[in-house]
């Protein structure tokens, strides 16, 4: 289902600070698995009891999940 998980954004290039979010890109092994993978990631993020999860769909096979936890830590997870 998942081929790779890659951290992207400011944390990777050395510009992270206490206000930085966590940006992840998840590549599926087959494009048909993108929605199933998105549902799985949503489920995993839900286990952190976020205050908010927003889901965006950019095409049939590209999704973005934004989760904000109670401590204001933000996850931005792209799935393709």
TORPA-4810 file (N, C-alpha, C, O; in nm, 3 decimals):
<nodes>
NODE_1_0.082_-0.119_0.000_0.000_0.000_0.000_0.087_0.126_0.000_0.074_0.210_-0.090_X
NODE_2_0.177_0.142_0.098_0.264_0.259_0.105_0.401_0.223_0.049_0.463_0.126_0.093_X
NODE_3_0.447_0.301_-0.048_0.579_0.278_-0.106_0.686_0.357_-0.031_0.793_0.304_-0.002_X
NODE_4_0.656_0.484_0.000_0.754_0.570_0.067_0.684_0.674_0.152_0.573_0.718_0.120_X
NODE_5_0.750_0.714_0.259_0.707_0.829_0.339_0.827_0.922_0.346_0.935_0.882_0.390_X
NODE_6_0.807_1.046_0.304_0.916_1.142_0.296_0.878_1.266_0.376_0.768_1.319_0.360_X
NODE_7_0.969_1.313_0.461_0.946_1.439_0.530_0.992_1.552_0.439_1.102_1.548_0.384_X
NODE_8_0.908_1.651_0.424_0.939_1.767_0.341_0.922_1.893_0.427_0.880_1.884_0.542_X
NODE_9_0.953_2.008_0.373_0.927_2.133_0.441_1.046_2.185_0.521_1.159_2.141_0.505_X
NODE_10_1.015_2.281_0.609_1.119_2.355_0.681_1.202_2.267_0.772_1.321_2.294_0.792_X
NODE_11_1.144_2.162_0.829_1.218_2.075_0.918_1.330_2.000_0.850_1.428_1.963_0.914_X
NODE_12_1.317_1.979_0.722_1.418_1.905_0.647_1.536_1.993_0.612_1.651_1.948_0.613_X
NODE_13_1.510_2.118_0.581_1.616_2.207_0.535_1.679_2.290_0.647_1.755_2.383_0.621_X
NODE_14_1.646_2.255_0.773_1.713_2.321_0.884_1.652_2.451_0.931_1.718_2.526_1.003_X
NODE_15_1.529_2.479_0.893_1.464_2.604_0.935_1.353_2.580_1.036_1.265_2.664_1.052_X
NODE_16_1.355_2.465_1.103_1.248_2.437_1.198_1.269_2.514_1.327_1.382_2.544_1.366_X
NODE_17_1.159_2.544_1.393_1.162_2.606_1.525_1.042_2.554_1.603_0.975_2.461_1.557_X
NODE_18_1.013_2.612_1.717_0.903_2.562_1.801_0.766_2.581_1.736_0.668_2.522_1.780_X
NODE_19_0.758_2.662_1.632_0.631_2.688_1.564_0.616_2.609_1.434_0.515_2.623_1.365_X
NODE_20_0.714_2.526_1.402_0.711_2.451_1.276_0.608_2.340_1.281_0.580_2.282_1.386_X
NODE_21_0.553_2.311_1.164_0.464_2.198_1.151_0.542_2.079_1.098_0.662_2.089_1.072_X
NODE_22_0.474_1.966_1.082_0.537_1.847_1.027_0.472_1.819_0.893_0.352_1.795_0.884_X
NODE_23_0.552_1.823_0.787_0.505_1.802_0.650_0.554_1.667_0.602_0.674_1.639_0.603_X
NODE_24_0.460_1.582_0.559_0.494_1.450_0.508_0.432_1.428_0.371_0.322_1.476_0.343_X
NODE_25_0.503_1.355_0.287_0.451_1.312_0.157_0.450_1.160_0.160_0.552_1.096_0.188_X
NODE_26_0.335_1.102_0.132_0.322_0.957_0.129_0.294_0.915_-0.014_0.195_0.957_-0.074_X
NODE_27_0.381_0.831_-0.068_0.365_0.778_-0.204_0.310_0.637_-0.194_0.363_0.553_-0.121_X
NODE_28_0.204_0.610_-0.267_0.146_0.476_-0.267_0.217_0.389_-0.370_0.275_0.438_-0.467_X
NODE_29_0.211_0.259_-0.346_0.276_0.166_-0.438_0.205_0.161_-0.573_0.267_0.138_-0.676_X
NODE_30_0.073_0.183_-0.572_-0.005_0.192_-0.695_-0.105_0.304_-0.679_-0.164_0.320_-0.572_X
NODE_31_-0.125_0.381_-0.782_-0.210_0.500_-0.775_-0.353_0.467_-0.731_-0.420_0.551_-0.670_X
NODE_32_-0.398_0.346_-0.761_-0.533_0.306_-0.721_-0.547_0.299_-0.569_-0.658_0.299_-0.517_X
NODE_33_-0.434_0.292_-0.498_-0.436_0.280_-0.352_-0.438_0.414_-0.280_-0.441_0.417_-0.157_X
NODE_34_-0.438_0.524_-0.352_-0.428_0.656_-0.289_-0.542_0.683_-0.192_-0.518_0.729_-0.080_X
NODE_35_-0.664_0.656_-0.231_-0.777_0.686_-0.142_-0.778_0.593_-0.021_-0.808_0.638_0.090_X
NODE_36_-0.746_0.467_-0.040_-0.737_0.373_0.073_-0.628_0.416_0.170_-0.646_0.410_0.291_X
NODE_37_-0.515_0.460_0.116_-0.405_0.508_0.199_-0.446_0.634_0.274_-0.414_0.649_0.392_X
NODE_38_-0.516_0.724_0.207_-0.566_0.846_0.272_-0.657_0.811_0.389_-0.646_0.871_0.495_X
NODE_39_-0.745_0.715_0.370_-0.835_0.674_0.478_-0.756_0.616_0.596_-0.790_0.642_0.712_X
NODE_40_-0.652_0.539_0.567_-0.568_0.482_0.672_-0.496_0.593_0.749_-0.492_0.591_0.872_X
NODE_41_-0.438_0.690_0.678_-0.366_0.801_0.743_-0.463_0.882_0.828_-0.428_0.924_0.939_X
NODE_42_-0.584_0.905_0.779_-0.687_0.976_0.856_-0.713_0.903_0.987_-0.722_0.965_1.093_X
NODE_43_-0.725_0.772_0.979_-0.749_0.690_1.097_-0.634_0.702_1.198_-0.656_0.717_1.318_X
NODE_44_-0.511_0.696_1.148_-0.393_0.708_1.235_-0.389_0.846_1.300_-0.365_0.857_1.420_X
NODE_45_-0.412_0.952_1.223_-0.413_1.087_1.280_-0.523_1.102_1.384_-0.505_1.173_1.483_X
NODE_46_-0.637_1.037_1.362_-0.748_1.044_1.457_-0.712_0.986_1.592_-0.767_1.027_1.694_X
NODE_47_-0.619_0.891_1.594_-0.576_0.830_1.720_-0.500_0.927_1.809_-0.485_0.902_1.929_X
NODE_48_-0.453_1.039_1.753_-0.387_1.144_1.831_-0.488_1.240_1.891_-0.450_1.336_1.958_X
NODE_49_-0.617_1.217_1.868_-0.727_1.301_1.918_-0.709_1.447_1.878_-0.704_1.536_1.963_X
NODE_50_-0.700_1.472_1.747_-0.679_1.611_1.702_-0.801_1.698_1.730_-0.914_1.649_1.743_X
NODE_51_-0.775_1.826_1.740_-0.882_1.924_1.753_-0.954_1.937_1.620_-1.073_1.967_1.614_X
NODE_52_-0.878_1.915_1.512_-0.929_1.946_1.378_-0.857_1.860_1.275_-0.735_1.844_1.282_X
NODE_53_-0.931_1.804_1.181_-0.870_1.741_1.064_-0.945_1.792_0.942_-1.068_1.782_0.932_X
NODE_54_-0.870_1.848_0.849_-0.928_1.895_0.723_-0.875_1.808_0.611_-0.757_1.773_0.608_X
NODE_55_-0.963_1.775_0.520_-0.926_1.691_0.407_-0.949_1.769_0.278_-1.055_1.829_0.259_X
NODE_56_-0.849_1.769_0.191_-0.862_1.832_0.059_-0.828_1.728_-0.046_-0.741_1.643_-0.026_X
NODE_57_-0.898_1.735_-0.157_-0.869_1.646_-0.269_-0.836_1.732_-0.389_-0.916_1.815_-0.431_X
NODE_58_-0.716_1.712_-0.445_-0.670_1.792_-0.557_-0.698_1.727_-0.692_-0.710_1.796_-0.793_X
NODE_59_-0.709_1.596_-0.694_-0.747_1.521_-0.814_-0.798_1.386_-0.766_-0.812_1.364_-0.645_X
NODE_60_-0.826_1.296_-0.856_-0.877_1.164_-0.816_-0.781_1.090_-0.724_-0.824_1.009_-0.642_X
NODE_61_-0.652_1.118_-0.736_-0.551_1.039_-0.666_-0.454_1.120_-0.582_-0.351_1.067_-0.540_X
NODE_62_-0.483_1.246_-0.556_-0.395_1.330_-0.475_-0.477_1.395_-0.364_-0.574_1.466_-0.389_X
NODE_63_-0.434_1.369_-0.240_-0.507_1.417_-0.123_-0.414_1.491_-0.028_-0.292_1.472_-0.032_X
NODE_64_-0.473_1.576_0.056_-0.400_1.644_0.162_-0.483_1.634_0.288_-0.602_1.665_0.288_X
NODE_65_-0.420_1.591_0.396_-0.482_1.591_0.527_-0.407_1.689_0.616_-0.284_1.685_0.624_X
NODE_66_-0.481_1.776_0.681_-0.423_1.873_0.774_-0.484_1.843_0.911_-0.605_1.853_0.929_X
NODE_67_-0.399_1.808_1.006_-0.446_1.776_1.141_-0.379_1.869_1.240_-0.257_1.890_1.236_X
NODE_68_-0.458_1.926_1.329_-0.406_2.012_1.435_-0.437_1.947_1.569_-0.552_1.918_1.600_X
NODE_69_-0.332_1.925_1.647_-0.347_1.862_1.777_-0.373_1.966_1.885_-0.359_2.086_1.861_X
NODE_70_-0.411_1.921_2.003_-0.442_2.012_2.113_-0.325_2.101_2.151_-0.346_2.213_2.197_X
NODE_71_-0.202_2.052_2.134_-0.084_2.132_2.168_-0.042_2.225_2.053_0.066_2.284_2.057_X
NODE_72_-0.129_2.238_1.951_-0.110_2.323_1.833_-0.010_2.269_1.732_0.022_2.338_1.636_X
NODE_73_0.039_2.146_1.753_0.125_2.084_1.651_0.038_2.052_1.530_-0.070_1.995_1.542_X
NODE_74_0.089_2.089_1.413_0.015_2.070_1.289_0.085_1.968_1.200_0.207_1.976_1.179_X
NODE_75_0.008_1.874_1.147_0.056_1.778_1.049_-0.006_1.812_0.915_-0.127_1.830_0.905_X
NODE_76_0.075_1.820_0.811_0.028_1.833_0.673_0.077_1.710_0.600_0.197_1.694_0.579_X
NODE_77_-0.016_1.624_0.560_0.020_1.497_0.499_-0.039_1.490_0.359_-0.161_1.490_0.343_X
NODE_78_0.048_1.485_0.259_0.006_1.469_0.120_0.012_1.322_0.084_0.107_1.253_0.120_X
NODE_79_-0.089_1.274_0.013_-0.094_1.135_-0.029_-0.115_1.131_-0.179_-0.207_1.194_-0.231_X
NODE_80_-0.030_1.057_-0.249_-0.043_1.043_-0.396_0.001_0.906_-0.438_-0.001_0.874_-0.556_X
</nodes>
